[in-house]
């Protein structure tokens, strides 16, 4: 998305089993108390995500995970003389709001990095604002390839913005990874393709479609839906009449859940497959009992397969956040930690203090950041993309997401 991505949550957490109490104090502008640090200089890490509305489950998981990273950095005095503070702004999943938020972050001289956003369309609206100000942005969830490789990425890759990075892998990999699973593992041959016309959804559906056709699959129908509605009965009827044995949906869980439910109600007892945008416990609630067997791909490996994630999970629980870290928690934590590592490098290179041109220096340092994170090795290639290309397929089983296959896609 999105990337993505993002530590994959356990089946129990995906089912909403983990309910915790709130932690920390929030101020009026969405900031949080990230604990005491070494005193001296305050560095703000901004967070942009949907903190209200349909996608808030994912957005709050992003916010909380960044807050946890800042708390730990302050507690351990990771950067001598620097205290990290988190300021969070709600983009409501809207590009125009995200662009306004980007302007607000730029105006605050203490902000040296921003984690977010969730949506690729929002990321697209923020990139130029941040790049013009030489303010680094690290998304844990944006997955549209054009954000890092340019609009002509399929024929000629060119990085549009030096200040933009992401810890989630892209739809250039996620779409084909899903197509390969659907065709080779699930033995599906006739796909009906639906998307929400947004940057993330349309892009993901396109990469899935291309790969599915190359494998020998047939696209028996395509449709675009209005993400502002929840009545998909007309589309569901088209799916039923098409003879499709699988539906691929490019979009997010608030629409994917009702869409899956209405497709089954129309008589098409076939799985709905989507990307990381539908990988949420809320999808299962919205899809109902008929959602069993639906599939989602998400970046990263399942939490139970990542020893590196155990400390993150334990610390998150200890801090008592009332919302689950969801699909992008680990990737948000690693995004924040990448900013912390970049700030540390800049401070160390300047005799223990921040230089006047700290923002541009942080952008430069980010390119060479490399560490073992919650989600595995964290580093960036020449486009600002994550070098970690791990993906997982999840299926709805017994009211929860369960992993069925992990790996990488090599084309």
N, C-alpha and C positions, 0 to 999 in steps of 0.2 A: 504494500500500500504505500503500498504499503508495504518502505519496508518495510512495506511487509508487512517481524518480525520478528532482537526479539527472541526472547527465550520462550520456548514452547511450554505451555502450562500443563500440569498433570491433569489426568482425566477427572480426578476429584475436584480440582480447582475449576476446571472447565465447566463442571456441572454446577458450580456455584457452592460447593461444599464448604469452602473456606470463608468464613465471615468473621471479621476481626473488628476491633474497636479503633476509633480514630486516634491519630497521633499528631503531635506538633500543633502549633498555632498558626492560623492563617490570618494575614492582614487583608485589608479591604481590596487590594489590587491583585489578590490571588497569590501573594508571596507566602513563604513558609519559614518557620523557624528551623534552620538546618543545623542547629547545635552550635556550641562554642568552638572556636578554633584557636589559632595561634595569635590572634589579635593583629594590630597593625592595619594592613590593607584589606579592604573588602572587595571581593570579586563576585559579581553577580552572574549566575548561569540562568539564562532565560529558558522558559518552557512554553512552547506554543502547541496547543492541542485542543480538541473539543472536550471541554470540561462540563458542558451541559448538552442536553439533547440526545438524540438517538445513539450517537457514537461515544457518549461519555464514559461508558464502561472501559473502552480502550484508552481514551484520553486520560482518565484519572489514574489508570495503571501506569501510564507514561510519567505523569507528574510525580506520583509517589516514588517511583523508582529513581528518578533524578534527585529527589529530595533525600533519599536514602544514601545515594552516592556522596552528596555534599556533606551529610552528617558524618559519614565514615571518614571522609577526607579531613574534616575539621577535627574529629576525635583523634585521628592518627597524626595530625599535623603534617599531612603529606607535602604541602608547600609551606615552607617556613615563612612565617610572617604574613600569611594570607588566610583570611577567613572567607569561605564560600557561602554565598546566600543564594537562594532560589527564588525567582520571581516568575509566576505563572500567569499566562494570559489565555483566555478562552477564545478560540477561533470559530467555534460553533460549526466546524466543518465547512466553512464558507471562504472561498478565495479572497473576497473583498475584505472580510474581517481579518484574515491572516495578514494581508498586506498592511492594514492599519496597525496591527500588532507589531509587525516587523519595524515600522517607522517608530513606534514607541520604544522598542528595544534599542534601536540605533540612537535615539535621543538620550538614553541613559548611559553616561560615560562609564559607569561601573560594569556594564554588561560586556563581557569578553567572549561570550559564546552562547549559542542558543541550541537547545535540543528540541527537535520537532521539524515539521508538523507530522500529523498522522496521514493526511490525505495528499496524494501526489498533486492534485489540482491546486491545493492550498500552497504546497511547496513551490509550485510553478510561479505563483503570484508573489512569493516572498524573495526569490533568489536575487533579483536585480537590486532590490532595496538593500539587502545584506552585503552583496558584493561591492556595491558602490561605496559602502561604509567600511569595507574590509573587515566585516564582522563574520566570524565563522559560524556556520550552521551545520549541525549534524543530525540527520533524520534517522530515527530508529525504525521507520515504517514505510517511507516512500519507495515505490518499486518501479515506477515508470522509467524505462531506459533513457528517454530523451533528457531527463533532468541532469544527467551527468555526461551523456555521450552525444547530445545534440539531436535535433529533430530528424536528421538523416542518418541516425545511428545504424540502421540496417545496411547502409551502403558505405557510409563514411563517418567514422566516429570523430567527434570534435568536442572537447570539453567547453561548455559555455561559460561556467562560472568557477573561478578558482577557490572561492570561499565555501562552496557547498560540498558536503561529504554525507555519506550514509553508512550505517552498520547493517542494513538489510540488503539482501541480494535483490536482483532486478527481475522484472517480468519477462525479460529476454530469456531467463533461465526457468522461472517459475511456471510460465505457461506451457512450454515444451515438456517440463518435468511431469506436469499433470497429464498432458496428452499421452505421454509414454505409459504412464500408469493405467490410464483409462483404456488404452488400446491393447497393451501387452498383458497387463495383469488382470484387469476386469473384463477383457475380451469384448469391449463395446465397439460397435462399428458404425452406428448412426447417431450423430450428435445434433441436437438443437441448440443453437448458440444465442444467448440473451445477454445484453449489457445495459448499463444505466446511462450511457452516453457521456460519462464523466472521464476525466483523464486516466484515472487508475483503471476503472472497469472496462472501458473500450480498448485500452492498450493491452490489458491482460487477455481479454477475449480474442483479440487479433493474434497474439502470439500462440495461444492455445490452438486456434483454428488452423493456422499455417502448419503447425507441427502435426496436428491430427490428420490433416489431409496428406501430408508427406508420408505418414505411416501407412496410409491406405484407407483411412476412415472417410466416411461420407457425411457432409453437412446437409441435413434434410430440412433445415429451416433456420432463419435468423430473425431476431426481433429486438427492438430497443424499448425499454420501459421508462416511464417517468418516475424518478426516485421520490417524488413528492406525494405519490399515491400508494395505497396498499391493496388496491383492487386489481388483481392480475388475471381475472377469470377469462378474459378474451385471449390472452396469451396462453394460458393453461389449456384452453380448448385447441389452439393451434398446435401445441406440443402433442396433445393426445392424438390429433388427426394426422400428424406427420409420420408416425411410426418410429419415432426416435427411441433408442434404448438408453440414452443418457442425455441430460441437460447440462450444458456448461454455462455458468453465470458469472459475468464480470461485473463485480460490484461489491456491496457491503451487506452485513447481516440484517440491518433493519428491513431491507427489501427481500433479501434472499430467503429469510425464514418464512414469511407469508407466501412468497412465490412457490417455495417447495410444498407448502401445505396445500395450496390451491391446485398445483399440478397433480398431486396425488388424488385430491378430491374430484378432479375432472376425469379420473380413471387411468391416468398414466402412472403406473406403479414403477417408476424408474428413478434412479438416483440423480440428485442435483449435485453438481461438483462446482466448487469455487476456489478462490485463492485465499490468502491470509485475511482478506477483508471480511470473510464470513466465519473465520475461525474464532468464535467467541461462544461463551456459555449462553449468551442471549439468543444466538441463532437457534439453539436447541429448544429453548423456551418458545420461540416464535413458530418454529416448524412443527412442533407437537410430536405426537407418537409416530406419525408417518415419516418423520425425518430420519428414522433409523436407516442406516445404509448410505446416507448422504456423505459426501467426501469434501475435504478441504486440504489444500496444500498450505504450508506455512514455512517460513524460513527458520533455519536452525534445527537442532535435534531436540527430542523430548527431554524434559528436565530430568527424568529418571535415568537418562543415559549420559548426563553431563555431570561428572564429579565436581567440575568447576562451579556449578550452579548451587551446590548444597549450602554454601555459606551465604549466598545471596538470599535463598529461600528462607533460611533460618533467621537472618537479620531482618528481613521484611516482616516476618511473623512477630519477631521480638518488638519491632517498632510499633506494631499494632495498627497498621493502616486498615481502615474499614473496607476499602475496595481491594479486590484482587489485582495482582499485577498484570494479569491477562496476557495476551499474545506478545506484547511488545515490551514487557517489563525488563527482561534481561538485556535487550538491545538498547533500551533507554538508559539503563544503568551504565552499560558500556559506552554509550554515546557521551554521557556526562563525564565518565571517567577519562575518555579520550580528551575532552576539553581540559580536565584537571591536569592530565599529563602534559598537554601542550603548554598550559600556563606554567607548570613546574619547569619545563625546559626553558621558557622565555625568562623566567625569574633567575634561574641558575646561570644563564648566559649573560645576565646583566648585573652581576655582583649582588645578587640576592634581593633585587627590587624590580618592580615593573618599569619598563621603559615608557617614554612618552607615546611611542607608536606601538603600544602593546597589542592592539587589535591585529594589525597587519603581521606582526611577529607571531602571533598565535596561529593565524592562517598558515604561515610558512611552516611552523612547527608541526601542525596537524598532519601535513603531508607525510611526515616521517614517524608519526606515532606508531608504536608497536608494543603490544603487551598481551599477556594471557588474561582474557576477560571471562566474564560469566558465560558468554556464548561461545567461547573458544578463542582462537587467536584473533586479535583485533588489529588490523592495519588496513591501509588504503592503497589502491592502485593509482595509475597516472590520471584516471578520470575522477578520483574521489570515491570510487565504489569500494565496497567491502571485498577483501580478498577471500573471506569465508563464504563459500558457495553452497553450504549445506542446506538441504530442504527435507521436509517430512510430509508424508500423506497421512491424514487423520480420517477416521470414519466415526460416525455417530453410532455408538453401541451402548445399549442399556442406559440411555439418557445421558451419556457423556461422550466426549471426544476421546478416542483411543488411537494411538499411533499404529499404523499398519506397514509403513515402509519409510526408511530414511536413506539418503544418499545424495549424490551430486549429479547434475546433468552436464554431460560433455558434448552433446550434439550428435 
